[in-house]
């Protein structure tokens, strides 16, 4: 397993609901709400892209305004640290650019009186998305720029014959590390009935179900919780939807 995944900026935990209910036929909102048991754990969906979080394998561009002779590019090591001439070793993995910039500035004060540091991404090796379910090549895939969910599926080899294109699940970490979850109608996007796809952000998870969104439970348990060392700080829970004669 790539060490880059250890800095995957999305936190998951085991799903607590026994099943994830499919959306009602004809649903237009494409959002799934949390059950009362865990309603506070889901945030309203926001399409605003979250800040990029630095990951192991990223190459950073560090510039010192007043002492340009100290400018350098540095690779983030597997332990999440970057080694700089003026700052020594600084832990930057999991931090936003502004947070890492402040940490490097503080560390540089051991050698410089008034350092003015500017930090940029030279190469974002940690910019990946996880694609699973009914795709031909499930797993992590690069996200070199802002791409939509359909493009991520294509990078994963495309849909299988059993894929349910109109209820593709998208999971993203929102403000305060709380999860946001919605579904996408990629069939409608391809046919032109849905005007736009949703641009992805680093760390997003895209899951293409076979016939029921309930399969998200099994997939996350088998392929995410067991293979990727996420911090288990919260759980996902999704409402079951009542139908005539009982609950789906």
PyMOL commands that set and color helices and strands:
alter all, ss='L'
color gray80, all
select helices_A, chain A and resi 3-7+36-41+68-70+97-108+149-155+165-167+175-177+186-191+215-225
alter helices_A, ss='H'
color red, helices_A
select strands_A, chain A and resi 59-64+72-75+81-84+88-91+117-123+128-133+139-142+168-173+179-184+205-208+242-243+246-247
alter strands_A, ss='S'
color yellow, strands_A
deselect
rebuild
show_as cartoon
